[in-house]
Amino acid sequence: MAEIEQVMRGSFRVMIKLGMLDPPEMVPYSKIKDGPEPWTRDENKLLARQVTQEAVVLLKNQNNLLPLDSPKLKSIAVVGQRSNDVAWDWL
């Protein structure tokens, strides 16, 4: 419970600083409108698709090892540039 509260506290802190919990008329950023939202533009959708496609990892199922059998599994190695990073927002 303490971990959940700590994560929620951080999330709410950001939301408060961004004014996400305030009515739009109180948030100075809500008046800024210089075009469509970036995530709706076709060029950004194409870029997101390209990044996603390039980030896909294909695992070779040599000797029918996949899916992994957890009772038989003793250890597993995670390698790569970001192998030490924990992405909590993906949970």
Backbone as JSON, one array per atom type, in Angstrom:
{
  "sequence": "MAEIEQVMRGSFRVMIKLGMLDPPEMVPYSKIKDGPEPWTRDENKLLARQVTQEAVVLLKNQNNLLPLDSPKLKSIAVVGQRSNDVAWDWL",
  "N": [[0.82, -1.18, 0.0], [1.98, 1.22, 0.72], [3.82, 1.61, -1.32], [2.12, 1.99, -3.51], [0.83, 4.35, -2.7], [3.03, 6.07, -2.75], [3.7, 6.14, -5.5], [1.3, 7.15, -6.53], [1.28, 9.64, -5.28], [3.4, 10.93, -6.58], [2.37, 10.96, -9.2], [0.06, 12.54, -8.87], [1.28, 14.9, -8.06], [2.55, 15.78, -10.41], [0.28, 16.08, -12.03], [-1.03, 18.16, -10.68], [0.85, 20.24, -10.94], [0.75, 20.59, -13.69], [-1.77, 21.52, -13.96], [-3.9, 19.88, -14.42], [-5.98, 19.12, -12.82], [-7.44, 21.32, -12.38], [-10.08, 23.65, -13.31], [-10.44, 24.45, -16.82], [-10.43, 27.26, -17.31], [-8.81, 28.3, -15.35], [-6.3, 27.49, -15.94], [-3.43, 28.54, -17.43], [-2.18, 27.38, -19.63], [-4.16, 26.18, -21.11], [-5.18, 27.96, -22.87], [-3.46, 28.15, -24.94], [-3.21, 27.5, -28.26], [-2.03, 26.34, -31.01], [-2.5, 24.9, -33.25], [-3.44, 21.62, -34.45], [-3.64, 18.89, -32.06], [-0.57, 17.28, -31.33], [-0.53, 14.44, -31.44], [-2.49, 13.79, -33.2], [-1.74, 14.36, -35.74], [-0.89, 13.31, -39.02], [1.81, 12.87, -39.79], [3.08, 12.46, -37.34], [1.76, 10.21, -36.43], [2.67, 8.37, -38.31], [5.4, 8.37, -37.7], [5.31, 7.35, -35.08], [4.34, 4.8, -35.63], [6.48, 3.79, -37.15], [8.6, 3.84, -35.27], [7.58, 2.02, -33.42], [7.48, -0.32, -34.98], [10.19, -0.71, -35.49], [11.09, -1.24, -32.96], [10.21, -3.7, -32.24], [10.86, -6.94, -31.08], [11.86, -9.96, -32.3], [11.59, -13.21, -31.29], [13.44, -16.12, -31.64], [12.17, -19.28, -31.85], [13.77, -21.61, -31.17], [14.23, -25.06, -30.91], [11.76, -25.33, -29.69], [11.48, -23.79, -27.3], [9.89, -21.77, -26.38], [6.57, -21.18, -25.22], [8.21, -20.14, -22.19], [8.91, -22.5, -19.64], [8.04, -22.17, -16.52], [8.37, -23.8, -14.09], [10.62, -25.31, -14.75], [12.51, -23.4, -15.18], [15.47, -21.88, -14.19], [17.01, -19.57, -14.23], [17.12, -16.37, -15.87], [18.35, -14.23, -18.39], [18.58, -10.79, -18.9], [19.5, -8.67, -21.32], [21.18, -5.84, -22.75], [21.09, -2.33, -23.66], [19.24, -0.99, -22.01], [18.73, -2.75, -19.98], [18.87, -2.62, -17.23], [16.98, -0.81, -16.5], [13.84, -0.01, -15.04], [10.62, 0.2, -16.04], [8.2, 1.61, -14.61], [5.8, 2.75, -15.33], [4.68, 1.09, -17.18], [3.43, -0.94, -15.98]],
  "CA": [[0.0, 0.0, 0.0], [2.87, 2.37, 0.8], [4.38, 1.81, -2.66], [1.05, 2.56, -4.34], [0.67, 5.73, -2.28], [4.2, 6.83, -3.21], [3.54, 6.33, -6.93], [0.16, 8.04, -6.74], [1.69, 10.97, -4.85], [4.18, 11.49, -7.69], [1.48, 11.21, -10.33], [-0.78, 13.7, -8.55], [2.14, 16.08, -8.03], [2.69, 16.22, -11.8], [-1.03, 16.53, -12.5], [-1.3, 19.45, -10.07], [1.73, 21.23, -11.57], [0.29, 20.83, -15.06], [-3.1, 22.09, -13.91], [-4.85, 18.91, -14.96], [-7.09, 18.95, -11.9], [-8.12, 22.6, -12.29], [-10.94, 23.95, -14.45], [-9.64, 25.02, -17.92], [-10.3, 28.72, -17.25], [-7.77, 28.63, -14.38], [-5.02, 26.98, -16.43], [-2.96, 29.4, -18.53], [-1.78, 26.57, -20.79], [-5.32, 25.75, -21.89], [-5.47, 28.98, -23.88], [-2.48, 28.02, -26.03], [-3.73, 26.64, -29.31], [-1.29, 26.7, -32.21], [-2.74, 23.89, -34.27], [-4.02, 20.37, -33.92], [-2.82, 18.17, -31.09], [0.51, 16.58, -32.04], [-0.78, 13.01, -31.63], [-3.5, 13.57, -34.24], [-1.17, 14.68, -37.05], [-0.52, 12.1, -39.77], [3.26, 12.65, -39.77], [3.45, 11.92, -36.05], [1.25, 8.84, -36.39], [3.59, 7.55, -39.1], [6.63, 8.23, -36.93], [5.04, 6.43, -33.98], [4.25, 3.46, -36.2], [7.83, 3.38, -37.54], [9.35, 3.55, -34.05], [7.03, 0.78, -32.87], [7.9, -1.45, -35.82], [11.63, -0.92, -35.32], [11.37, -1.66, -31.59], [9.72, -5.06, -32.03], [11.9, -7.96, -30.97], [11.38, -11.27, -32.7], [12.32, -14.27, -30.62], [13.53, -17.35, -32.41], [11.71, -20.38, -31.01], [14.62, -22.75, -31.49], [14.0, -26.24, -30.06], [10.47, -25.16, -29.0], [11.7, -23.31, -25.93], [8.85, -20.81, -26.02], [6.73, -20.3, -24.06], [9.11, -20.65, -21.16], [8.29, -23.35, -18.63], [8.52, -21.59, -15.26], [8.9, -24.75, -13.11], [11.94, -25.78, -15.15], [13.37, -22.24, -15.35], [16.31, -21.57, -13.03], [17.41, -18.17, -14.33], [16.9, -15.77, -17.17], [19.22, -13.07, -18.57], [18.06, -9.65, -19.64], [20.69, -7.96, -21.77], [20.93, -4.7, -23.61], [21.39, -1.0, -23.15], [18.32, -0.57, -20.95], [18.37, -3.95, -19.21], [18.79, -2.29, -15.81], [15.89, 0.15, -16.29], [12.51, -0.52, -14.71], [9.61, 1.14, -16.53], [7.05, 1.43, -13.73], [4.56, 3.2, -15.96], [4.19, 0.04, -18.06], [2.79, -1.99, -15.17]],
  "C": [[0.88, 1.26, 0.0], [3.48, 2.67, -0.57], [3.36, 2.45, -3.59], [0.85, 4.03, -4.0], [1.82, 6.6, -2.77], [4.09, 7.13, -4.71], [2.41, 7.31, -7.22], [0.51, 9.48, -6.35], [2.48, 11.66, -5.95], [3.31, 11.83, -8.88], [0.62, 12.44, -10.07], [0.03, 14.99, -8.51], [2.31, 16.65, -9.45], [1.37, 16.77, -12.32], [-1.37, 17.91, -11.93], [-0.45, 20.53, -10.72], [1.3, 21.56, -12.99], [-1.11, 21.44, -15.1], [-4.18, 21.16, -14.41], [-6.07, 18.72, -14.07], [-7.89, 20.24, -11.73], [-9.07, 22.78, -13.47], [-10.12, 24.67, -15.54], [-9.46, 26.53, -17.82], [-9.23, 29.17, -16.25], [-6.38, 28.23, -14.86], [-4.55, 27.83, -17.6], [-2.6, 28.62, -19.79], [-2.95, 26.19, -21.68], [-5.67, 26.74, -22.99], [-4.51, 28.91, -25.07], [-3.04, 27.04, -27.05], [-3.05, 27.06, -30.61], [-1.45, 25.66, -33.31], [-3.32, 22.64, -33.64], [-3.07, 19.72, -32.91], [-1.79, 17.33, -31.83], [0.2, 15.12, -32.34], [-1.83, 12.74, -32.7], [-2.95, 13.84, -35.64], [-0.64, 13.42, -37.72], [0.98, 11.82, -39.7], [3.71, 12.05, -38.45], [2.93, 10.49, -35.87], [2.18, 7.91, -37.16], [4.9, 7.32, -38.36], [6.45, 7.25, -35.78], [4.96, 4.99, -34.48], [5.64, 2.92, -36.56], [8.66, 3.01, -36.31], [8.88, 2.23, -33.44], [7.51, -0.43, -33.66], [9.38, -1.75, -35.64], [11.99, -1.44, -33.93], [10.92, -3.09, -31.31], [10.9, -6.03, -32.01], [11.28, -9.3, -31.33], [12.24, -12.33, -32.04], [12.29, -15.52, -31.47], [13.18, -18.52, -31.48], [12.47, -21.65, -31.38], [14.4, -23.85, -30.45], [12.74, -26.11, -29.21], [10.63, -24.76, -27.54], [10.61, -22.36, -25.46], [7.49, -21.47, -26.09], [7.6, -20.95, -23.0], [8.32, -21.44, -20.11], [8.83, -22.93, -17.27], [8.99, -22.61, -14.23], [10.32, -25.25, -13.47], [12.97, -24.65, -15.22], [14.15, -21.95, -14.07], [16.74, -20.11, -13.04], [17.13, -17.67, -15.74], [17.79, -14.52, -17.24], [18.5, -12.01, -19.38], [19.26, -8.81, -20.02], [20.29, -6.79, -22.65], [21.18, -3.39, -22.89], [20.51, -0.6, -21.97], [17.9, -1.73, -20.06], [18.25, -3.67, -17.71], [17.63, -1.36, -15.48], [14.58, -0.57, -15.97], [11.51, 0.53, -15.12], [8.33, 0.92, -15.73], [5.75, 1.82, -14.38], [3.98, 2.16, -16.91], [3.43, -1.03, -17.3], [1.31, -1.79, -15.13]]
}
